[in-house]
Amino acid sequence: MSAPKNVAEHVLDRLAQWGVHRFYGYPGDGIGGIFTALPERADAEFVQVRHEETAAFAACADVKYGGSPIGCCAVTSGPGAIHALNGLYDAKLDHQPVVALLGHTAQTAQGGGYYQEVDLGALFSDVAGYLAEVKDPSQVRHVVDRACRTALADRTVAAIILPSDVLEQDAVVEPPDAHGYYHTSAVPSSAITTPPEAALDAAAEVLNAGEKVAILAGAGALGASTELTEVANALGAGMATALLGKGVVDERSPWNTGAIGLLGTTASYHLMRECDTLLIVGSTMPYTEYYPAPGDARAVQIDVDGSRCGIRYDTEVNLTGDAAATLAALHGRLRERTDHSWRAQVERWTAAWDDYSVQRAHAHTSALNPELVVRELSDRLPDDALLAVDCGTATSWYARDVTLHGRQCGSLSGTLLSMGGGMPYAIAAKNAHPDRPVVALIGDGAMQMNGVNELITVQRYWESWSDPRFVVLVLSNDDLSYVSWETRGMLGEAPDPQSQAIPDVPYAQWAMLLGLDGMELRAREHIGPVWDRALASDRPFVVDAKVDKNIPLVPPHVTIQQALNTARSQLADGDALSIIANGVKETVGAKARSVLGLPPRE
């Protein structure tokens, strides 16, 4: 590789030494030097998306799907950088290493009220774990090195501000051997492995003393499937998963109770409320009401970041270390269970939930039942499929109705829970693995945010993929239905159509206009055939499923207040009859009537 001639080339050279070779972004004069240098590099891939928010989301998702060790987005000054903030907060809150290259006003104009001049230092001070502006060419080496090292070590966002005039200055590859200059390393720091022996012994003592052990696994357990299964079997434990940990263990396992929390299963709720011992692996799932009641269970936590231990439940032993290595070290210290009555009970809870889920999915509704649409997909998913999921009702049906196993995996904006992340995630998944099928689950609200536009990105690149299968399911009900259910359950009010209703858009026709393929889905008997066609298509395919907006999002444990609020909202809800017909009377309505002292409905 020839020596870089300017700062822009030097930045790219140094990033390449850290394994950064894929850049998501959108050009502009503030970052023009980077985009001028990129085409000359055989080791760099640039993915032009339609919006800087997508670039940042995709940079985060690229890491989640195992495509890059460090995600990277490149955006221009002012509005471009502002647009990227949402996706970068996704990376920060889900602890993914991302480096953001931010174009900036030329130094000569800074402070003068120049166009697009924004105080990027102030703007990015919260989202970035490391933030620096390159003002002199001799800074490039140590700024890029520290940005990448911090992003990897702290699993966070690092932002590098690059004034447009500095990018064009001559490169200084080797800073002077003098006071005030740095000579830094591009070698990553070693990873955290296992905790001390004494801490492992203490954790084993707690786990061995329990008779009814539950495991909560999150994103930090991904990659430790074998070790997690061995520990669960030794303890005779049941296991629930946080949203980002979905699929960490084969979801067909009868002791895997599935998702936990508001979108979780009743099996996971019972597992947590009935256990006497809890092992948390790589999770800080925030809904504390779905953990064991305070004081009911002894607890051990494993996390690569010690600062995230003991912040959701009163843990007795906290182990800082890599999940796989720590579980392997712990396994040999565990007492093998001979009494399997607890696991048998867990499996009964799981079977009961599965039966209930099947009944819900096959219940006849006024429009298509979205749970049936998603379940029919789950049964047909290729063994190596990658799923990208948006925020909203799509998240609920993914959590409850998709069964992941083998090489299948899915991801989403987990902690930020931002709408609009589904399509950027799908694009990143395909760039990370162009030889594997990708399926995106997106509500129509999120599709209208940026999914429609990002289909243009799909159209631009799909012919370069070795496997063209890229399927987008749009759950189309002309309503922001997740928020509608929150309005009913939390506020006790009927949703306002002025804020909740959204336009009807012909998503499949739009895909075909772009040269892709698609089909509108309305009839129950067509669900399976449409999925078969979509998954066999020789080009990206949009399934525009016209689903019922009034399928109740019933949490696994309905509180008295939720029941009363939902019952009250029906008095003024124009969709009340449809809601009741779709099953809310058996869940929320029944509890509300019992609380009010009314007789059950005949």
C-alpha positions as CSV (number, residue, x, y, z in Angstrom):
1,M,0.0,0.0,0.0
2,S,1.4,3.4,-1.0
3,A,1.8,6.1,1.6
4,P,-1.2,8.3,2.1
5,K,-1.0,11.7,0.4
6,N,-3.4,13.5,2.6
7,V,-5.3,13.3,5.9
8,A,-8.4,11.6,4.4
9,E,-6.3,8.8,3.0
10,H,-4.4,8.5,6.3
11,V,-7.7,8.2,8.2
12,L,-8.8,5.3,5.9
13,D,-5.4,3.6,6.1
14,R,-5.4,3.7,9.9
15,L,-9.0,2.4,10.1
16,A,-8.1,-0.4,7.8
17,Q,-5.5,-1.6,10.3
18,W,-8.3,-2.0,12.8
19,G,-10.4,-4.1,10.4
20,V,-12.7,-1.3,9.2
21,H,-13.4,-1.9,5.5
22,R,-17.1,-1.1,5.1
23,F,-18.5,2.4,5.3
24,Y,-22.2,3.4,5.3
25,G,-23.0,6.9,4.5
26,Y,-24.1,9.8,2.3
27,P,-21.8,12.3,0.7
28,G,-21.5,16.0,1.3
29,D,-18.9,18.7,1.0
30,G,-18.1,18.6,4.7
31,I,-16.8,15.0,4.4
32,G,-15.9,15.2,0.7
33,G,-12.2,14.3,1.3
34,I,-13.2,10.9,2.6
35,F,-15.5,10.2,-0.3
36,T,-12.8,11.3,-2.8
37,A,-10.3,8.9,-1.2
38,L,-12.7,5.8,-0.9
39,P,-13.0,4.9,-4.6
40,E,-9.2,4.5,-4.9
41,R,-9.1,1.7,-2.3
42,A,-9.4,-2.0,-3.1
43,D,-9.9,-2.8,0.6
44,A,-12.9,-0.5,1.2
45,E,-16.6,-0.9,0.4
46,F,-18.9,2.0,0.5
47,V,-22.7,1.5,0.8
48,Q,-24.6,4.6,-0.2
49,V,-27.9,4.7,1.7
50,R,-30.8,7.2,1.4
51,H,-30.4,8.9,4.8
52,E,-27.7,9.4,7.4
53,E,-29.9,7.8,10.1
54,T,-29.8,4.6,8.0
55,A,-26.0,4.8,7.8
56,A,-25.6,4.9,11.5
57,F,-28.2,2.2,12.1
58,A,-26.5,0.0,9.5
59,A,-23.1,0.5,11.0
60,C,-24.4,-0.7,14.4
61,A,-26.2,-3.7,12.8
62,D,-23.2,-4.7,10.7
63,V,-21.4,-5.5,14.0
64,K,-24.5,-7.3,15.4
65,Y,-24.7,-9.6,12.4
66,G,-21.0,-10.4,12.6
67,G,-20.0,-8.5,9.5
68,S,-17.4,-6.1,10.9
69,P,-15.4,-5.9,14.1
70,I,-16.2,-2.1,14.2
71,G,-19.0,-0.5,12.4
72,C,-18.4,2.8,10.6
73,C,-20.6,5.5,9.2
74,A,-19.4,8.6,7.3
75,V,-21.6,11.7,7.2
76,T,-21.3,15.3,6.3
77,S,-21.3,18.4,8.5
78,G,-24.3,20.0,10.1
79,P,-27.6,18.2,9.1
80,G,-25.8,15.0,8.0
81,A,-24.2,14.6,11.5
82,I,-27.5,15.5,13.2
83,H,-29.4,12.8,11.2
84,A,-26.9,10.2,12.3
85,L,-27.5,10.7,16.0
86,N,-30.4,8.3,16.3
87,G,-28.6,5.3,14.8
88,L,-25.5,6.1,16.9
89,Y,-27.6,6.1,20.1
90,D,-28.8,2.7,19.0
91,A,-25.2,1.5,19.0
92,K,-24.4,3.2,22.4
93,L,-27.4,1.7,24.2
94,D,-26.9,-1.8,22.7
95,H,-23.2,-1.6,23.4
96,Q,-21.9,-2.0,19.8
97,P,-18.5,-0.6,18.7
98,V,-19.1,2.0,16.0
99,V,-16.8,4.8,14.7
100,A,-18.6,7.8,13.2
101,L,-16.6,10.0,10.8
102,L,-18.2,13.4,11.0
103,G,-17.5,16.1,8.4
104,H,-17.2,19.6,9.7
105,T,-17.0,23.2,8.7
106,A,-13.5,24.3,7.6
107,Q,-11.4,25.6,10.4
108,T,-10.9,28.9,8.7
109,A,-14.7,29.5,8.9
110,Q,-15.5,28.1,12.3
111,G,-17.0,30.5,14.7
112,G,-18.2,32.8,11.9
113,G,-21.7,31.4,11.6
114,Y,-20.8,29.6,8.4
115,Y,-23.6,27.5,6.7
116,Q,-24.2,24.1,8.2
117,E,-21.9,25.1,11.1
118,V,-23.0,23.2,14.2
119,D,-21.1,22.6,17.5
120,L,-20.5,18.9,16.9
121,G,-18.4,18.6,20.1
122,A,-21.4,19.6,22.2
123,L,-23.9,17.7,20.0
124,F,-22.0,14.4,20.3
125,S,-20.7,14.7,23.8
126,D,-23.3,12.3,25.2
127,V,-23.5,9.7,22.5
128,A,-19.8,9.2,22.1
129,G,-17.6,7.4,24.5
130,Y,-14.6,9.0,22.8
131,L,-14.8,12.3,20.8
132,A,-12.0,14.2,19.2
133,E,-11.6,16.7,16.4
134,V,-8.6,16.4,14.1
135,K,-7.1,19.8,13.8
136,D,-3.6,18.8,12.7
137,P,-2.4,16.0,10.4
138,S,-0.1,14.6,13.2
139,Q,-3.2,13.8,15.2
140,V,-4.7,11.2,12.8
141,R,-2.7,8.2,14.0
142,H,-3.5,8.6,17.7
143,V,-7.0,9.8,17.3
144,V,-8.1,6.9,15.0
145,D,-6.2,4.4,17.2
146,R,-7.9,5.6,20.4
147,A,-11.3,5.9,18.8
148,C,-11.1,2.2,17.6
149,R,-9.6,1.0,20.8
150,T,-12.3,2.7,22.9
151,A,-15.1,1.5,20.7
152,L,-13.9,-2.1,21.0
153,A,-12.9,-2.0,24.7
154,D,-16.0,-0.2,26.0
155,R,-18.4,-1.5,23.3
156,T,-19.5,2.0,22.5
157,V,-19.5,4.9,19.9
158,A,-16.5,6.9,19.1
159,A,-16.8,10.0,17.0
160,I,-14.1,11.7,15.0
161,I,-14.7,15.3,13.8
162,L,-13.0,16.0,10.5
163,P,-13.0,19.7,9.3
164,S,-13.2,19.8,5.5
165,D,-9.9,21.7,5.0
166,V,-7.9,19.5,7.3
167,L,-8.9,16.4,5.3
168,E,-7.1,17.9,2.3
169,Q,-3.8,18.7,4.2
170,D,-0.7,16.5,3.6
171,A,-0.6,13.4,5.7
172,V,1.9,13.0,8.6
173,V,2.2,9.2,8.9
174,E,5.0,9.2,11.5
175,P,4.7,12.1,14.0
176,P,7.9,13.7,15.2
177,D,9.8,12.1,18.1
178,A,9.2,15.1,20.2
179,H,7.3,16.5,23.1
180,G,3.5,16.8,22.5
181,Y,3.3,14.0,19.9
182,Y,2.1,10.4,20.2
183,H,3.2,7.1,18.6
184,T,0.3,4.8,19.2
185,S,-0.6,1.1,18.4
186,A,-3.2,-0.3,16.1
187,V,-3.3,-3.6,17.9
188,P,-6.5,-4.3,19.9
189,S,-6.4,-4.9,23.6
190,S,-6.8,-8.5,24.8
191,A,-10.3,-9.5,25.7
192,I,-11.7,-10.2,29.2
193,T,-11.8,-14.0,29.8
194,T,-12.7,-15.5,33.1
195,P,-13.2,-14.2,36.7
196,P,-11.0,-15.3,39.6
197,E,-11.3,-18.8,41.0
198,A,-12.7,-17.6,44.3
199,A,-15.5,-15.7,42.6
200,L,-16.4,-18.8,40.4
201,D,-16.5,-20.9,43.6
202,A,-18.8,-18.4,45.3
203,A,-21.1,-18.4,42.3
204,A,-21.2,-22.2,42.1
205,E,-22.1,-22.3,45.8
206,V,-25.2,-20.2,45.2
207,L,-26.3,-22.1,42.1
208,N,-25.7,-25.5,43.7
209,A,-27.9,-24.6,46.7
210,G,-30.9,-23.8,44.5
211,E,-33.5,-26.4,43.6
212,K,-35.5,-24.3,41.1
213,V,-33.0,-22.5,38.9
214,A,-33.9,-20.0,36.2
215,I,-31.6,-18.5,33.6
216,L,-32.1,-15.1,31.9
217,A,-29.9,-14.8,28.8
218,G,-29.4,-11.6,26.8
219,A,-27.2,-10.2,24.0
220,G,-24.1,-10.8,26.0
221,A,-24.7,-14.6,25.9
222,L,-24.7,-14.7,22.0
223,G,-21.8,-16.9,21.0
224,A,-22.0,-19.0,24.1
225,S,-24.9,-21.3,23.1
226,T,-23.0,-24.6,23.8
227,E,-21.7,-23.5,27.2
228,L,-25.1,-22.0,28.2
229,T,-26.9,-25.3,27.2
230,E,-24.4,-27.3,29.3
231,V,-24.9,-25.2,32.3
232,A,-28.7,-25.2,32.0
233,N,-28.7,-29.0,31.7
234,A,-26.5,-29.4,34.7
235,L,-28.7,-27.2,36.8
236,G,-31.9,-28.6,35.4
237,A,-32.8,-25.0,34.7
238,G,-35.4,-23.3,32.6
239,M,-34.2,-20.4,30.5
240,A,-35.9,-17.1,29.3
241,T,-34.3,-14.7,26.9
242,A,-34.3,-10.9,26.6
243,L,-35.2,-9.6,23.2
244,L,-31.6,-9.2,22.0
245,G,-30.7,-12.7,23.3
246,K,-33.5,-14.4,21.3
247,G,-32.1,-17.5,19.6
248,V,-29.0,-17.9,21.8
249,V,-30.2,-21.4,22.5
250,D,-32.4,-23.5,20.1
251,E,-35.9,-22.1,20.7
252,R,-37.4,-25.5,20.1
253,S,-35.9,-26.7,23.4
254,P,-38.8,-27.5,25.7
255,W,-37.1,-25.8,28.7
256,N,-36.5,-22.6,26.7
257,T,-39.5,-20.5,27.8
258,G,-38.9,-17.8,25.2
259,A,-39.0,-14.1,25.5
260,I,-39.4,-12.2,28.8
261,G,-41.0,-8.9,29.6
262,L,-44.0,-7.0,28.2
263,L,-43.6,-8.9,24.9
264,G,-42.7,-12.2,26.6
265,T,-44.5,-15.4,27.3
266,T,-46.5,-16.5,30.3
267,A,-44.0,-19.4,30.6
268,S,-41.2,-16.9,31.2
269,Y,-43.2,-15.0,33.7
270,H,-44.0,-18.2,35.7
271,L,-40.3,-19.3,35.5
272,M,-39.1,-16.1,37.1
273,R,-41.8,-15.8,39.7
274,E,-41.5,-19.4,40.8
275,C,-37.7,-19.9,40.8
276,D,-35.5,-19.8,43.9
277,T,-32.3,-19.1,42.1
278,L,-31.5,-16.9,39.1
279,L,-28.5,-16.8,36.8
280,I,-28.3,-13.7,34.6
281,V,-26.0,-14.0,31.6
282,G,-25.3,-10.9,29.5
283,S,-28.6,-9.1,30.1
284,T,-29.9,-6.0,31.8
285,M,-33.5,-6.4,30.7
286,P,-35.1,-3.3,32.2
287,Y,-38.6,-4.6,33.2
288,T,-38.0,-5.4,36.9
289,E,-41.5,-6.6,37.4
290,Y,-40.7,-9.6,35.3
291,Y,-37.8,-10.7,37.5
292,P,-38.3,-12.8,40.6
293,A,-40.0,-10.8,43.4
294,P,-37.3,-9.0,45.6
295,G,-35.8,-11.4,48.1
296,D,-37.5,-14.5,46.5
297,A,-34.4,-15.8,44.7
298,R,-30.6,-15.8,45.2
299,A,-28.9,-14.5,42.1
300,V,-25.6,-14.7,40.2
301,Q,-24.8,-12.5,37.2
302,I,-22.2,-12.8,34.4
303,D,-21.3,-9.8,32.2
304,V,-18.3,-8.7,30.3
305,D,-18.8,-5.2,31.9
306,G,-18.8,-5.3,35.7
307,S,-20.7,-2.0,35.8
308,R,-23.8,-3.7,34.4
309,C,-24.0,-6.3,37.1
310,G,-26.5,-6.0,40.0
311,I,-28.4,-3.1,38.5
312,R,-31.7,-4.9,37.9
313,Y,-31.8,-7.4,40.7
314,D,-30.1,-7.8,44.1
315,T,-27.4,-10.3,42.9
316,E,-25.2,-12.1,45.4
317,V,-22.3,-12.9,43.2
318,N,-21.2,-10.8,40.1
319,L,-18.8,-12.4,37.6
320,T,-17.0,-10.1,35.2
321,G,-15.9,-12.0,32.2
322,D,-16.6,-13.4,28.7
323,A,-19.9,-15.4,28.8
324,A,-18.6,-18.5,27.1
325,A,-15.4,-18.7,29.0
326,T,-17.0,-18.0,32.3
327,L,-19.8,-20.5,31.8
328,A,-17.3,-23.1,30.8
329,A,-15.3,-22.5,34.0
330,L,-18.5,-22.6,36.0
331,H,-19.8,-25.8,34.5
332,G,-17.2,-28.1,36.2
333,R,-18.2,-26.7,39.6
334,L,-21.9,-27.4,39.3
335,R,-23.9,-30.2,41.0
336,E,-25.7,-32.3,38.4
337,R,-29.4,-32.4,39.2
338,T,-31.0,-35.8,39.7
339,D,-34.5,-34.4,40.6
340,H,-36.0,-33.3,37.3
341,S,-39.4,-32.1,38.7
342,W,-38.6,-28.4,38.3
343,R,-37.6,-28.7,34.7
344,A,-40.7,-30.8,34.1
345,Q,-42.8,-28.0,35.5
346,V,-41.0,-25.5,33.2
347,E,-41.7,-27.7,30.2
348,R,-45.4,-27.8,31.1
349,W,-45.5,-24.0,31.2
350,T,-43.8,-23.8,27.8
351,A,-46.1,-26.4,26.3
352,A,-49.2,-24.5,27.6
353,W,-47.9,-21.2,26.2
354,D,-47.3,-22.9,22.8
355,D,-50.8,-24.2,22.7
356,Y,-52.2,-20.8,23.6
357,S,-50.1,-19.2,20.9
358,V,-51.3,-21.6,18.2
359,Q,-54.9,-20.8,19.2
360,R,-54.3,-17.1,19.0
361,A,-52.6,-17.3,15.7
362,H,-55.4,-19.4,14.1
363,A,-58.2,-17.3,15.6
364,H,-60.3,-15.8,12.8
365,T,-60.1,-12.1,12.6
366,S,-61.7,-9.3,10.5
367,A,-58.5,-8.9,8.5
368,L,-55.5,-11.2,8.4
369,N,-54.2,-12.3,11.8
370,P,-50.7,-11.0,12.0
371,E,-49.6,-13.8,14.3
372,L,-50.5,-16.4,11.7
373,V,-48.7,-14.5,9.0
374,V,-45.5,-14.5,11.1
375,R,-45.9,-18.1,12.4
376,E,-46.3,-19.3,8.8
377,L,-43.0,-17.5,8.0
378,S,-41.3,-19.1,11.0
379,D,-42.1,-22.6,9.8
380,R,-40.5,-21.8,6.4
381,L,-37.4,-19.9,7.4
382,P,-34.2,-21.2,5.8
383,D,-31.8,-22.7,8.3
384,D,-29.3,-19.8,7.7
385,A,-31.8,-17.0,7.6
386,L,-31.1,-13.6,9.1
387,L,-34.0,-11.5,10.5
388,A,-34.2,-7.8,10.9
389,V,-37.0,-6.5,13.0
390,D,-38.5,-3.0,13.5
391,C,-40.1,-1.5,16.6
392,G,-43.8,-1.9,17.1
393,T,-46.2,-4.8,16.8
394,A,-43.7,-6.5,14.5
395,T,-41.4,-6.8,17.6
396,S,-44.2,-8.5,19.5
397,W,-44.9,-11.1,16.9
398,Y,-41.2,-11.7,16.4
399,A,-40.7,-12.2,20.1
400,R,-43.6,-14.6,20.4
401,D,-44.2,-16.3,17.1
402,V,-40.8,-16.8,15.5
403,T,-38.8,-19.8,16.6
404,L,-35.1,-19.5,15.9
405,H,-32.7,-22.4,15.7
406,G,-29.4,-23.5,14.2
407,R,-27.7,-20.7,12.3
408,Q,-30.8,-18.5,12.2
409,C,-30.5,-15.2,14.1
410,G,-32.3,-11.9,14.4
411,S,-31.7,-8.5,15.7
412,L,-33.2,-5.0,16.1
413,S,-32.8,-1.7,17.9
414,G,-33.1,-3.4,21.3
415,T,-32.7,-0.8,24.0
416,L,-33.4,2.4,22.1
417,L,-36.4,0.6,20.5
418,S,-36.4,3.1,17.6
419,M,-38.8,2.9,14.8
420,G,-37.2,2.9,11.4
421,G,-34.4,0.5,12.2
422,G,-35.7,-2.6,10.5
423,M,-34.7,-1.8,6.9
424,P,-31.2,-0.4,7.8
425,Y,-30.7,-3.6,9.8
426,A,-31.7,-5.8,6.9
427,I,-29.4,-3.9,4.5
428,A,-26.5,-4.4,7.0
429,A,-27.3,-8.1,7.4
430,K,-27.1,-8.5,3.7
431,N,-23.9,-6.6,3.4
432,A,-22.4,-8.7,6.2
433,H,-23.6,-12.0,4.6
434,P,-24.5,-11.5,1.0
435,D,-24.7,-15.3,0.6
436,R,-27.5,-15.7,3.2
437,P,-31.3,-15.0,3.0
438,V,-32.5,-11.9,4.9
439,V,-36.1,-11.3,6.1
440,A,-37.3,-8.0,7.5
441,L,-40.4,-7.7,9.7
442,I,-41.7,-4.1,9.6
443,G,-44.9,-2.4,10.5
444,D,-46.4,0.1,8.0
445,G,-45.6,3.0,10.3
446,A,-41.9,2.2,10.3
447,M,-42.0,1.3,6.6
448,Q,-43.2,4.8,5.9
449,M,-40.5,6.4,8.0
450,N,-37.6,5.2,5.9
451,G,-38.3,1.7,4.6
452,V,-39.9,2.9,1.4
453,N,-36.9,5.0,0.6
454,E,-34.4,2.4,1.5
455,L,-35.9,-0.1,-1.0
456,I,-34.1,2.2,-3.5
457,T,-30.8,1.2,-1.7
458,V,-31.9,-2.5,-2.0
459,Q,-32.6,-2.0,-5.7
460,R,-29.2,-0.4,-6.2
461,Y,-27.2,-3.3,-4.7
462,W,-29.2,-6.5,-4.9
463,E,-27.7,-7.8,-8.1
464,S,-24.2,-7.9,-6.5
465,W,-25.5,-10.3,-3.8
466,S,-24.6,-14.0,-4.3
467,D,-28.0,-14.9,-2.7
468,P,-30.7,-12.5,-4.0
469,R,-33.3,-13.5,-1.3
470,F,-34.3,-10.4,0.6
471,V,-37.8,-10.5,1.8
472,V,-39.6,-7.6,3.5
473,L,-42.9,-8.2,5.3
474,V,-44.9,-5.1,5.8
475,L,-47.6,-5.6,8.5
476,S,-50.0,-3.1,7.0
477,N,-53.0,-2.1,9.0
478,D,-53.1,1.7,8.4
479,D,-52.6,2.3,12.2
480,L,-49.8,2.9,14.6
481,S,-51.2,-0.1,16.4
482,Y,-48.6,-0.6,19.1
483,V,-49.1,3.0,20.4
484,S,-52.8,2.5,20.1
485,W,-52.6,-0.4,22.5
486,E,-50.4,1.6,24.8
487,T,-53.0,4.3,24.8
488,R,-55.7,1.8,25.8
489,G,-53.7,-0.1,28.4
490,M,-51.7,2.7,30.0
491,L,-54.0,5.7,29.7
492,G,-57.4,4.1,29.5
493,E,-58.3,6.1,26.4
494,A,-59.5,5.3,23.0
495,P,-56.8,6.1,20.3
496,D,-57.3,9.3,18.4
497,P,-57.5,8.5,14.6
498,Q,-55.9,11.9,13.9
499,S,-52.7,10.8,15.5
500,Q,-52.9,7.0,15.0
501,A,-54.2,6.4,11.5
502,I,-51.6,6.5,8.7
503,P,-52.1,6.5,4.9
504,D,-52.5,3.3,2.9
505,V,-49.5,2.7,0.6
506,P,-49.2,0.1,-2.1
507,Y,-45.8,-1.3,-0.9
508,A,-45.7,-4.3,-3.2
509,Q,-46.4,-2.1,-6.2
510,W,-43.7,0.3,-5.2
511,A,-41.3,-2.7,-5.1
512,M,-42.3,-3.8,-8.6
513,L,-41.9,-0.2,-9.9
514,L,-38.3,-0.4,-8.7
515,G,-37.8,-3.7,-10.6
516,L,-38.1,-5.8,-7.5
517,D,-41.0,-8.2,-6.8
518,G,-43.9,-8.3,-4.4
519,M,-47.4,-9.3,-3.7
520,E,-50.3,-8.0,-1.6
521,L,-51.6,-10.6,0.9
522,R,-55.2,-10.5,2.0
523,A,-56.6,-14.0,2.2
524,R,-55.8,-16.5,5.0
525,E,-55.4,-19.4,2.5
526,H,-52.8,-17.5,0.6
527,I,-50.4,-16.9,3.4
528,G,-48.3,-20.1,2.9
529,P,-48.2,-19.9,-0.9
530,V,-47.1,-16.2,-0.8
531,W,-44.3,-17.0,1.7
532,D,-43.2,-19.9,-0.6
533,R,-43.1,-17.5,-3.6
534,A,-41.2,-14.8,-1.7
535,L,-38.6,-17.1,-0.3
536,A,-38.0,-18.6,-3.8
537,S,-37.8,-15.3,-5.6
538,D,-34.8,-14.5,-7.8
539,R,-34.9,-10.9,-6.5
540,P,-35.9,-8.9,-3.4
541,F,-39.6,-9.4,-2.6
542,V,-42.1,-7.3,-0.6
543,V,-45.0,-9.0,1.1
544,D,-47.7,-6.4,1.8
545,A,-49.9,-8.2,4.4
546,K,-53.2,-6.5,5.2
547,V,-53.5,-7.4,8.8
548,D,-56.0,-6.7,11.6
549,K,-55.0,-3.7,13.8
550,N,-57.2,-4.9,16.7
551,I,-55.3,-8.0,17.7
552,P,-54.7,-7.3,21.4
553,L,-51.1,-7.1,22.6
554,V,-51.8,-8.8,25.9
555,P,-48.7,-8.9,28.2
556,P,-47.9,-12.2,30.0
557,H,-49.1,-10.8,33.3
558,V,-52.0,-8.3,33.2
559,T,-52.0,-5.9,36.1
560,I,-55.3,-4.7,37.6
561,Q,-54.6,-1.2,36.4
562,Q,-53.9,-2.4,32.8
563,A,-57.1,-4.4,32.9
564,L,-59.2,-1.5,34.1
565,N,-57.6,1.0,31.7
566,T,-58.2,-1.3,28.7
567,A,-61.8,-2.0,29.8
568,R,-62.5,1.7,30.2
569,S,-61.0,2.6,26.8
570,Q,-63.5,0.3,25.1
571,L,-66.4,2.4,26.2
572,A,-65.3,5.2,23.8
573,D,-63.4,3.0,21.2
574,G,-64.9,2.7,17.8
575,D,-63.1,-0.6,17.4
576,A,-64.4,-2.0,20.7
577,L,-66.5,-4.8,19.0
578,S,-63.6,-5.9,16.9
579,I,-61.2,-5.9,19.8
580,I,-63.6,-8.0,21.9
581,A,-64.1,-10.4,19.0
582,N,-60.4,-10.8,18.7
583,G,-60.0,-12.2,22.1
584,V,-59.4,-9.4,24.6
585,K,-62.5,-10.4,26.6
586,E,-60.7,-13.7,27.6
587,T,-57.7,-11.9,28.9
588,V,-58.0,-8.2,29.9
589,G,-61.8,-8.1,30.0
590,A,-62.1,-11.1,32.3
591,K,-59.7,-9.7,34.8
592,A,-61.4,-6.2,34.8
593,R,-64.8,-7.8,35.5
594,S,-63.5,-9.8,38.4
595,V,-61.8,-6.7,39.9
596,L,-65.1,-4.8,39.6
597,G,-67.0,-7.6,41.2
598,L,-69.1,-8.3,38.1
599,P,-70.2,-11.8,37.0
600,P,-68.3,-13.4,34.1
601,R,-69.7,-13.1,30.6
602,E,-71.8,-15.9,29.4
